[in-house]
Amino acid sequence: MAEILTPEEKKYLNRTCNYLASLGMTEGTINIELDSDQYDLSHEDIDWKYVQHFENNYRAELPEGLVPILKKVMNYVIDEGVFDSPDMDSMSYQMIGIEIDCSRKELTVTHDYSYYSRDEGSSITYDSDEDKARFDKWMEEDMQDVEVPSEGILTLSYNGGGDSGYIESSFDETSDAVPASIEDWCYSQLESHFGGWEINEGSDGRFIFNFNNSTVELDHTFNTEENESNTLFEENFSI
């Protein structure tokens, strides 16, 4: 990477480290949050009047002479076009991180971002004698008002996230209401096999009721949040 810091700027960064050391700090970080759907970076995206403190110690104000150095570095990052945000709909968070590492004498700018992804999924089939007996009991006692398509398949979807989750109140194919006994059983299976299915990024899936052989298949997929970090600028300020 190119070296753009002048000797005077490196000296000031070392004085900044002395200031941080007086507060018991070995590094100072500044975070600039971006929109989650932002795919490029311009000078107007950074409002420097709000960049006044170090994020890792809010009592530590940015020294007056440090801001012009940070502006210079960020102008270089923007003008050189090194910011490259992945074009993905599942982006959940983006941030520019500026770190002054006083131990290594390095000034670093990173692009940190998070995005949602999905695991490979898992499936459970309820096809034991006990499972089939329960299915037949549903048909006899609870599903008199439920229309079964000619294919003999009914699907019940569910979704969870943000510490709340729900199972749809009707079957996907017919919009017929789900009997309470079946709904309760479905919630019980989610808690038993996929505890936390509604927490944080959550999960989703479906129960597939097969009336041809009195079986149920549970297809489940967890959502995950992945974190990535790309270095946009790095320079040593040892003198």
C-alpha positions as protocol buffer text, in pm:
chain_id: "A"
residue {
  index: 1
  type: MET
  ca { x: 0 y: 0 z: 0 }
}
residue {
  index: 2
  type: ALA
  ca { x: 111 y: 357 z: -69 }
}
residue {
  index: 3
  type: GLU
  ca { x: 272 y: 564 z: 207 }
}
residue {
  index: 4
  type: ILE
  ca { x: 105 y: 904 z: 231 }
}
residue {
  index: 5
  type: LEU
  ca { x: 188 y: 1022 z: 584 }
}
residue {
  index: 6
  type: THR
  ca { x: 442 y: 1303 z: 614 }
}
residue {
  index: 7
  type: PRO
  ca { x: 708 y: 1299 z: 888 }
}
residue {
  index: 8
  type: GLU
  ca { x: 514 y: 1572 z: 1071 }
}
residue {
  index: 9
  type: GLU
  ca { x: 194 y: 1365 z: 1059 }
}
residue {
  index: 10
  type: LYS
  ca { x: 378 y: 1060 z: 1191 }
}
residue {
  index: 11
  type: LYS
  ca { x: 512 y: 1270 z: 1478 }
}
residue {
  index: 12
  type: TYR
  ca { x: 160 y: 1386 z: 1559 }
}
residue {
  index: 13
  type: LEU
  ca { x: 34 y: 1028 z: 1558 }
}
residue {
  index: 14
  type: ASN
  ca { x: 307 y: 942 z: 1809 }
}
residue {
  index: 15
  type: ARG
  ca { x: 198 y: 1234 z: 2027 }
}
residue {
  index: 16
  type: THR
  ca { x: -157 y: 1100 z: 1999 }
}
residue {
  index: 17
  type: CYS
  ca { x: -28 y: 768 z: 2130 }
}
residue {
  index: 18
  type: ASN
  ca { x: 124 y: 949 z: 2429 }
}
residue {
  index: 19
  type: TYR
  ca { x: -216 y: 1105 z: 2494 }
}
residue {
  index: 20
  type: LEU
  ca { x: -385 y: 766 z: 2472 }
}
residue {
  index: 21
  type: ALA
  ca { x: -125 y: 614 z: 2703 }
}
residue {
  index: 22
  type: SER
  ca { x: -205 y: 881 z: 2963 }
}
residue {
  index: 23
  type: LEU
  ca { x: -558 y: 737 z: 2963 }
}
residue {
  index: 24
  type: GLY
  ca { x: -435 y: 379 z: 2992 }
}
residue {
  index: 25
  type: MET
  ca { x: -503 y: 303 z: 2625 }
}
residue {
  index: 26
  type: THR
  ca { x: -276 y: 121 z: 2381 }
}
residue {
  index: 27
  type: GLU
  ca { x: -493 y: 193 z: 2080 }
}
residue {
  index: 28
  type: GLY
  ca { x: -761 y: 429 z: 1961 }
}
residue {
  index: 29
  type: THR
  ca { x: -1049 y: 335 z: 1732 }
}
residue {
  index: 30
  type: ILE
  ca { x: -1288 y: 550 z: 1532 }
}
residue {
  index: 31
  type: ASN
  ca { x: -1595 y: 396 z: 1370 }
}
residue {
  index: 32
  type: ILE
  ca { x: -1789 y: 544 z: 1080 }
}
residue {
  index: 33
  type: GLU
  ca { x: -2115 y: 360 z: 1024 }
}
residue {
  index: 34
  type: LEU
  ca { x: -2250 y: 319 z: 672 }
}
residue {
  index: 35
  type: ASP
  ca { x: -2588 y: 222 z: 536 }
}
residue {
  index: 36
  type: SER
  ca { x: -2630 y: -153 z: 509 }
}
residue {
  index: 37
  type: ASP
  ca { x: -2718 y: -123 z: 139 }
}
residue {
  index: 38
  type: GLN
  ca { x: -2434 y: 117 z: 53 }
}
residue {
  index: 39
  type: TYR
  ca { x: -2211 y: -5 z: -230 }
}
residue {
  index: 40
  type: ASP
  ca { x: -1979 y: 290 z: -280 }
}
residue {
  index: 41
  type: LEU
  ca { x: -1813 y: 554 z: -62 }
}
residue {
  index: 42
  type: SER
  ca { x: -1797 y: 928 z: -124 }
}
residue {
  index: 43
  type: HIS
  ca { x: -1664 y: 1228 z: 65 }
}
residue {
  index: 44
  type: GLU
  ca { x: -2019 y: 1329 z: 155 }
}
residue {
  index: 45
  type: ASP
  ca { x: -2075 y: 1001 z: 340 }
}
residue {
  index: 46
  type: ILE
  ca { x: -1854 y: 1113 z: 630 }
}
residue {
  index: 47
  type: ASP
  ca { x: -1981 y: 1397 z: 847 }
}
residue {
  index: 48
  type: TRP
  ca { x: -1670 y: 1487 z: 1043 }
}
residue {
  index: 49
  type: LYS
  ca { x: -1851 y: 1706 z: 1293 }
}
residue {
  index: 50
  type: TYR
  ca { x: -1982 y: 1385 z: 1450 }
}
residue {
  index: 51
  type: VAL
  ca { x: -1635 y: 1226 z: 1466 }
}
residue {
  index: 52
  type: GLN
  ca { x: -1518 y: 1365 z: 1800 }
}
residue {
  index: 53
  type: HIS
  ca { x: -1428 y: 1073 z: 2030 }
}
residue {
  index: 54
  type: PHE
  ca { x: -1248 y: 743 z: 2027 }
}
residue {
  index: 55
  type: GLU
  ca { x: -1499 y: 460 z: 2024 }
}
residue {
  index: 56
  type: ASN
  ca { x: -1306 y: 244 z: 2272 }
}
residue {
  index: 57
  type: ASN
  ca { x: -1308 y: 522 z: 2533 }
}
residue {
  index: 58
  type: TYR
  ca { x: -1571 y: 788 z: 2493 }
}
residue {
  index: 59
  type: ARG
  ca { x: -1388 y: 1009 z: 2745 }
}
residue {
  index: 60
  type: ALA
  ca { x: -1097 y: 1029 z: 2500 }
}
residue {
  index: 61
  type: GLU
  ca { x: -1164 y: 1315 z: 2262 }
}
residue {
  index: 62
  type: LEU
  ca { x: -989 y: 1327 z: 1926 }
}
residue {
  index: 63
  type: PRO
  ca { x: -694 y: 1568 z: 1941 }
}
residue {
  index: 64
  type: GLU
  ca { x: -751 y: 1868 z: 1718 }
}
residue {
  index: 65
  type: GLY
  ca { x: -455 y: 1792 z: 1493 }
}
residue {
  index: 66
  type: LEU
  ca { x: -560 y: 1431 z: 1440 }
}
residue {
  index: 67
  type: VAL
  ca { x: -876 y: 1504 z: 1242 }
}
residue {
  index: 68
  type: PRO
  ca { x: -693 y: 1655 z: 938 }
}
residue {
  index: 69
  type: ILE
  ca { x: -475 y: 1341 z: 925 }
}
residue {
  index: 70
  type: LEU
  ca { x: -779 y: 1116 z: 934 }
}
residue {
  index: 71
  type: LYS
  ca { x: -947 y: 1326 z: 665 }
}
residue {
  index: 72
  type: LYS
  ca { x: -639 y: 1296 z: 445 }
}
residue {
  index: 73
  type: VAL
  ca { x: -629 y: 919 z: 485 }
}
residue {
  index: 74
  type: MET
  ca { x: -1001 y: 880 z: 416 }
}
residue {
  index: 75
  type: ASN
  ca { x: -977 y: 1111 z: 112 }
}
residue {
  index: 76
  type: TYR
  ca { x: -704 y: 881 z: -19 }
}
residue {
  index: 77
  type: VAL
  ca { x: -920 y: 573 z: 41 }
}
residue {
  index: 78
  type: ILE
  ca { x: -1214 y: 733 z: -139 }
}
residue {
  index: 79
  type: ASP
  ca { x: -1020 y: 885 z: -427 }
}
residue {
  index: 80
  type: GLU
  ca { x: -827 y: 564 z: -494 }
}
residue {
  index: 81
  type: GLY
  ca { x: -1151 y: 367 z: -504 }
}
residue {
  index: 82
  type: VAL
  ca { x: -1027 y: 91 z: -275 }
}
residue {
  index: 83
  type: PHE
  ca { x: -1364 y: 63 z: -102 }
}
residue {
  index: 84
  type: ASP
  ca { x: -1548 y: -230 z: -257 }
}
residue {
  index: 85
  type: SER
  ca { x: -1869 y: -339 z: -92 }
}
residue {
  index: 86
  type: PRO
  ca { x: -2004 y: -681 z: -195 }
}
residue {
  index: 87
  type: ASP
  ca { x: -2327 y: -651 z: -391 }
}
residue {
  index: 88
  type: MET
  ca { x: -2558 y: -869 z: -186 }
}
residue {
  index: 89
  type: ASP
  ca { x: -2915 y: -824 z: -66 }
}
residue {
  index: 90
  type: SER
  ca { x: -2839 y: -995 z: 264 }
}
residue {
  index: 91
  type: MET
  ca { x: -2600 y: -726 z: 393 }
}
residue {
  index: 92
  type: SER
  ca { x: -2695 y: -637 z: 750 }
}
residue {
  index: 93
  type: TYR
  ca { x: -2425 y: -393 z: 867 }
}
residue {
  index: 94
  type: GLN
  ca { x: -2132 y: -192 z: 730 }
}
residue {
  index: 95
  type: MET
  ca { x: -1872 y: 22 z: 901 }
}
residue {
  index: 96
  type: ILE
  ca { x: -1543 y: 194 z: 829 }
}
residue {
  index: 97
  type: GLY
  ca { x: -1303 y: 131 z: 1116 }
}
residue {
  index: 98
  type: ILE
  ca { x: -997 y: 350 z: 1176 }
}
residue {
  index: 99
  type: GLU
  ca { x: -745 y: 214 z: 1427 }
}
residue {
  index: 100
  type: ILE
  ca { x: -435 y: 377 z: 1572 }
}
residue {
  index: 101
  type: ASP
  ca { x: -229 y: 91 z: 1712 }
}
residue {
  index: 102
  type: CYS
  ca { x: 27 y: 243 z: 1945 }
}
residue {
  index: 103
  type: SER
  ca { x: 208 y: -86 z: 2009 }
}
residue {
  index: 104
  type: ARG
  ca { x: 278 y: -154 z: 1643 }
}
residue {
  index: 105
  type: LYS
  ca { x: 277 y: 213 z: 1542 }
}
residue {
  index: 106
  type: GLU
  ca { x: 25 y: 151 z: 1267 }
}
residue {
  index: 107
  type: LEU
  ca { x: -270 y: 344 z: 1131 }
}
residue {
  index: 108
  type: THR
  ca { x: -520 y: 111 z: 968 }
}
residue {
  index: 109
  type: VAL
  ca { x: -851 y: 162 z: 789 }
}
residue {
  index: 110
  type: THR
  ca { x: -1080 y: -137 z: 748 }
}
residue {
  index: 111
  type: HIS
  ca { x: -1416 y: -205 z: 592 }
}
residue {
  index: 112
  type: ASP
  ca { x: -1610 y: -425 z: 834 }
}
residue {
  index: 113
  type: TYR
  ca { x: -1942 y: -575 z: 734 }
}
residue {
  index: 114
  type: SER
  ca { x: -2190 y: -842 z: 827 }
}
residue {
  index: 115
  type: TYR
  ca { x: -2431 y: -1036 z: 611 }
}
residue {
  index: 116
  type: TYR
  ca { x: -2689 y: -1306 z: 654 }
}
residue {
  index: 117
  type: SER
  ca { x: -2641 y: -1653 z: 516 }
}
residue {
  index: 118
  type: ARG
  ca { x: -2813 y: -1987 z: 557 }
}
residue {
  index: 119
  type: ASP
  ca { x: -2688 y: -2324 z: 672 }
}
residue {
  index: 120
  type: GLU
  ca { x: -2730 y: -2639 z: 465 }
}
residue {
  index: 121
  type: GLY
  ca { x: -3050 y: -2725 z: 649 }
}
residue {
  index: 122
  type: SER
  ca { x: -3161 y: -3043 z: 817 }
}
residue {
  index: 123
  type: SER
  ca { x: -3460 y: -3274 z: 794 }
}
residue {
  index: 124
  type: ILE
  ca { x: -3650 y: -3498 z: 1034 }
}
residue {
  index: 125
  type: THR
  ca { x: -3898 y: -3760 z: 916 }
}
residue {
  index: 126
  type: TYR
  ca { x: -4170 y: -3880 z: 1150 }
}
residue {
  index: 127
  type: ASP
  ca { x: -4251 y: -4225 z: 1016 }
}
residue {
  index: 128
  type: SER
  ca { x: -4249 y: -4463 z: 1313 }
}
residue {
  index: 129
  type: ASP
  ca { x: -4555 y: -4667 z: 1407 }
}
residue {
  index: 130
  type: GLU
  ca { x: -4622 y: -4421 z: 1687 }
}
residue {
  index: 131
  type: ASP
  ca { x: -4590 y: -4127 z: 1448 }
}
residue {
  index: 132
  type: LYS
  ca { x: -4831 y: -4284 z: 1200 }
}
residue {
  index: 133
  type: ALA
  ca { x: -5080 y: -4362 z: 1475 }
}
residue {
  index: 134
  type: ARG
  ca { x: -5074 y: -3997 z: 1583 }
}
residue {
  index: 135
  type: PHE
  ca { x: -5122 y: -3888 z: 1221 }
}
residue {
  index: 136
  type: ASP
  ca { x: -5422 y: -4117 z: 1178 }
}
residue {
  index: 137
  type: LYS
  ca { x: -5571 y: -3980 z: 1501 }
}
residue {
  index: 138
  type: TRP
  ca { x: -5540 y: -3627 z: 1363 }
}
residue {
  index: 139
  type: MET
  ca { x: -5725 y: -3735 z: 1051 }
}
residue {
  index: 140
  type: GLU
  ca { x: -6005 y: -3895 z: 1250 }
}
residue {
  index: 141
  type: GLU
  ca { x: -6049 y: -3632 z: 1521 }
}
residue {
  index: 142
  type: ASP
  ca { x: -5906 y: -3297 z: 1408 }
}
residue {
  index: 143
  type: MET
  ca { x: -5898 y: -3263 z: 1032 }
}
residue {
  index: 144
  type: GLN
  ca { x: -6258 y: -3314 z: 930 }
}
residue {
  index: 145
  type: ASP
  ca { x: -6274 y: -2955 z: 800 }
}
residue {
  index: 146
  type: VAL
  ca { x: -5935 y: -2961 z: 627 }
}
residue {
  index: 147
  type: GLU
  ca { x: -5928 y: -3019 z: 252 }
}
residue {
  index: 148
  type: VAL
  ca { x: -5652 y: -3253 z: 138 }
}
residue {
  index: 149
  type: PRO
  ca { x: -5527 y: -3192 z: -218 }
}
residue {
  index: 150
  type: SER
  ca { x: -5533 y: -3478 z: -465 }
}
residue {
  index: 151
  type: GLU
  ca { x: -5155 y: -3509 z: -434 }
}
residue {
  index: 152
  type: GLY
  ca { x: -5205 y: -3588 z: -66 }
}
residue {
  index: 153
  type: ILE
  ca { x: -4961 y: -3323 z: 58 }
}
residue {
  index: 154
  type: LEU
  ca { x: -5019 y: -3027 z: 292 }
}
residue {
  index: 155
  type: THR
  ca { x: -4740 y: -2790 z: 393 }
}
residue {
  index: 156
  type: LEU
  ca { x: -4721 y: -2573 z: 704 }
}
residue {
  index: 157
  type: SER
  ca { x: -4453 y: -2302 z: 704 }
}
residue {
  index: 158
  type: TYR
  ca { x: -4290 y: -2122 z: 996 }
}
residue {
  index: 159
  type: ASN
  ca { x: -4048 y: -1838 z: 1046 }
}
residue {
  index: 160
  type: GLY
  ca { x: -3847 y: -1705 z: 1339 }
}
residue {
  index: 161
  type: GLY
  ca { x: -3610 y: -1417 z: 1409 }
}
residue {
  index: 162
  type: GLY
  ca { x: -3548 y: -1124 z: 1640 }
}
residue {
  index: 163
  type: ASP
  ca { x: -3650 y: -1330 z: 1945 }
}
residue {
  index: 164
  type: SER
  ca { x: -3997 y: -1406 z: 1813 }
}
residue {
  index: 165
  type: GLY
  ca { x: -4130 y: -1676 z: 1587 }
}
residue {
  index: 166
  type: TYR
  ca { x: -4455 y: -1806 z: 1449 }
}
residue {
  index: 167
  type: ILE
  ca { x: -4605 y: -2097 z: 1265 }
}
residue {
  index: 168
  type: GLU
  ca { x: -4852 y: -2000 z: 993 }
}
residue {
  index: 169
  type: SER
  ca { x: -5214 y: -2039 z: 1099 }
}
residue {
  index: 170
  type: SER
  ca { x: -5315 y: -2207 z: 772 }
}
residue {
  index: 171
  type: PHE
  ca { x: -5179 y: -2467 z: 534 }
}
residue {
  index: 172
  type: ASP
  ca { x: -4993 y: -2331 z: 232 }
}
residue {
  index: 173
  type: GLU
  ca { x: -5186 y: -2523 z: -35 }
}
residue {
  index: 174
  type: THR
  ca { x: -5545 y: -2468 z: 80 }
}
residue {
  index: 175
  type: SER
  ca { x: -5542 y: -2183 z: 337 }
}
residue {
  index: 176
  type: ASP
  ca { x: -5744 y: -2411 z: 566 }
}
residue {
  index: 177
  type: ALA
  ca { x: -5693 y: -2336 z: 935 }
}
residue {
  index: 178
  type: VAL
  ca { x: -5444 y: -2556 z: 1118 }
}
residue {
  index: 179
  type: PRO
  ca { x: -5605 y: -2755 z: 1402 }
}
residue {
  index: 180
  type: ALA
  ca { x: -5479 y: -2655 z: 1746 }
}
residue {
  index: 181
  type: SER
  ca { x: -5354 y: -3005 z: 1824 }
}
residue {
  index: 182
  type: ILE
  ca { x: -5130 y: -3005 z: 1516 }
}
residue {
  index: 183
  type: GLU
  ca { x: -5008 y: -2651 z: 1581 }
}
residue {
  index: 184
  type: ASP
  ca { x: -4915 y: -2742 z: 1939 }
}
residue {
  index: 185
  type: TRP
  ca { x: -4731 y: -3053 z: 1821 }
}
residue {
  index: 186
  type: CYS
  ca { x: -4535 y: -2850 z: 1565 }
}
residue {
  index: 187
  type: TYR
  ca { x: -4424 y: -2592 z: 1822 }
}
residue {
  index: 188
  type: SER
  ca { x: -4321 y: -2876 z: 2052 }
}
residue {
  index: 189
  type: GLN
  ca { x: -4105 y: -3033 z: 1779 }
}
residue {
  index: 190
  type: LEU
  ca { x: -3931 y: -2705 z: 1705 }
}
residue {
  index: 191
  type: GLU
  ca { x: -3848 y: -2653 z: 2071 }
}
residue {
  index: 192
  type: SER
  ca { x: -3729 y: -3013 z: 2110 }
}
residue {
  index: 193
  type: HIS
  ca { x: -3509 y: -3034 z: 1802 }
}
residue {
  index: 194
  type: PHE
  ca { x: -3422 y: -2673 z: 1717 }
}
residue {
  index: 195
  type: GLY
  ca { x: -3420 y: -2484 z: 2044 }
}
residue {
  index: 196
  type: GLY
  ca { x: -3364 y: -2113 z: 1983 }
}
residue {
  index: 197
  type: TRP
  ca { x: -3517 y: -2130 z: 1636 }
}
residue {
  index: 198
  type: GLU
  ca { x: -3666 y: -1784 z: 1692 }
}
residue {
  index: 199
  type: ILE
  ca { x: -3358 y: -1615 z: 1847 }
}
residue {
  index: 200
  type: ASN
  ca { x: -3136 y: -1353 z: 1679 }
}
residue {
  index: 201
  type: GLU
  ca { x: -3108 y: -1424 z: 1304 }
}
residue {
  index: 202
  type: GLY
  ca { x: -3363 y: -1700 z: 1351 }
}
residue {
  index: 203
  type: SER
  ca { x: -3460 y: -1975 z: 1112 }
}
residue {
  index: 204
  type: ASP
  ca { x: -3740 y: -2094 z: 890 }
}
residue {
  index: 205
  type: GLY
  ca { x: -3877 y: -2413 z: 749 }
}
residue {
  index: 206
  type: ARG
  ca { x: -4186 y: -2620 z: 691 }
}
residue {
  index: 207
  type: PHE
  ca { x: -4376 y: -2924 z: 807 }
}
residue {
  index: 208
  type: ILE
  ca { x: -4482 y: -3147 z: 519 }
}
residue {
  index: 209
  type: PHE
  ca { x: -4784 y: -3365 z: 596 }
}
residue {
  index: 210
  type: ASN
  ca { x: -4807 y: -3665 z: 363 }
}
residue {
  index: 211
  type: PHE
  ca { x: -5153 y: -3819 z: 364 }
}
residue {
  index: 212
  type: ASN
  ca { x: -5043 y: -4093 z: 129 }
}
residue {
  index: 213
  type: ASN
  ca { x: -4841 y: -4270 z: 399 }
}
residue {
  index: 214
  type: SER
  ca { x: -4936 y: -4085 z: 722 }
}
residue {
  index: 215
  type: THR
  ca { x: -4590 y: -3931 z: 772 }
}
residue {
  index: 216
  type: VAL
  ca { x: -4458 y: -3583 z: 848 }
}
residue {
  index: 217
  type: GLU
  ca { x: -4129 y: -3433 z: 733 }
}
residue {
  index: 218
  type: LEU
  ca { x: -3975 y: -3133 z: 908 }
}
residue {
  index: 219
  type: ASP
  ca { x: -3734 y: -2931 z: 692 }
}
residue {
  index: 220
  type: HIS
  ca { x: -3544 y: -2670 z: 891 }
}
residue {
  index: 221
  type: THR
  ca { x: -3286 y: -2405 z: 798 }
}
residue {
  index: 222
  type: PHE
  ca { x: -3101 y: -2176 z: 1040 }
}
residue {
  index: 223
  type: ASN
  ca { x: -3001 y: -1824 z: 938 }
}
residue {
  index: 224
  type: THR
  ca { x: -2652 y: -1714 z: 1038 }
}
residue {
  index: 225
  type: GLU
  ca { x: -2473 y: -1381 z: 1041 }
}
residue {
  index: 226
  type: GLU
  ca { x: -2122 y: -1378 z: 896 }
}
residue {
  index: 227
  type: ASN
  ca { x: -1861 y: -1108 z: 964 }
}
residue {
  index: 228
  type: GLU
  ca { x: -1592 y: -996 z: 722 }
}
residue {
  index: 229
  type: SER
  ca { x: -1320 y: -731 z: 730 }
}
residue {
  index: 230
  type: ASN
  ca { x: -1111 y: -587 z: 445 }
}
residue {
  index: 231
  type: THR
  ca { x: -807 y: -364 z: 495 }
}
residue {
  index: 232
  type: LEU
  ca { x: -836 y: -46 z: 287 }
}
residue {
  index: 233
  type: PHE
  ca { x: -528 y: 137 z: 413 }
}
residue {
  index: 234
  type: GLU
  ca { x: -235 y: 62 z: 641 }
}
residue {
  index: 235
  type: GLU
  ca { x: 78 y: 262 z: 719 }
}
residue {
  index: 236
  type: ASN
  ca { x: 341 y: 250 z: 989 }
}
residue {
  index: 237
  type: PHE
  ca { x: 407 y: 581 z: 1166 }
}
residue {
  index: 238
  type: SER
  ca { x: 726 y: 493 z: 1350 }
}
residue {
  index: 239
  type: ILE
  ca { x: 981 y: 774 z: 1355 }
}
